[in-house]
């Protein structure tokens, strides 16, 4: 017999790595030409450094659900 919760992704608690992977995937969806802008905007919005952002994407530091949602909804705004 097996535990249903471990096979159902909806009920599983996201791990640090899952959130980091999710944050990284959302970041990689941004055009490579706009990633520097995405990093800057993310760090500004969450009051963190670029180094901390990289650590969150790598799973060294814990990413949050809110940070993942922010990056997934991110659309670059280029100011002329």
WOQUI-V181659 format. One record per residue. RES is the residue in one letter. OMEGA is omega as a letter, one per 20 degrees, with the letter a starting at -180 (NA if undefined). Layout:
res:RES omega:OMEGA
res:RES omega:OMEGA
This chain:
res:X omega:a
res:X omega:a
res:X omega:a
res:X omega:a
res:X omega:a
res:X omega:r
res:X omega:a
res:X omega:a
res:X omega:a
res:X omega:a
res:X omega:a
res:X omega:r
res:X omega:a
res:X omega:r
res:X omega:r
res:X omega:a
res:X omega:r
res:X omega:r
res:X omega:r
res:X omega:r
res:X omega:r
res:X omega:r
res:X omega:a
res:X omega:r
res:X omega:r
res:X omega:r
res:X omega:a
res:X omega:r
res:X omega:r
res:X omega:r
res:X omega:r
res:X omega:r
res:X omega:a
res:X omega:a
res:X omega:r
res:X omega:r
res:X omega:r
res:X omega:r
res:X omega:a
res:X omega:a
res:X omega:r
res:X omega:a
res:X omega:r
res:X omega:a
res:X omega:a
res:X omega:r
res:X omega:r
res:X omega:r
res:X omega:r
res:X omega:r
res:X omega:r
res:X omega:r
res:X omega:r
res:X omega:r
res:X omega:r
res:X omega:r
res:X omega:a
res:X omega:a
res:X omega:r
res:X omega:r
res:X omega:a
res:X omega:r
res:X omega:r
res:X omega:r
res:X omega:a
res:X omega:r
res:X omega:r
res:X omega:r
res:X omega:r
res:X omega:a
res:X omega:r
res:X omega:a
res:X omega:a
res:X omega:r
res:X omega:a
res:X omega:r
res:X omega:a
res:X omega:a
res:X omega:a
res:X omega:NA
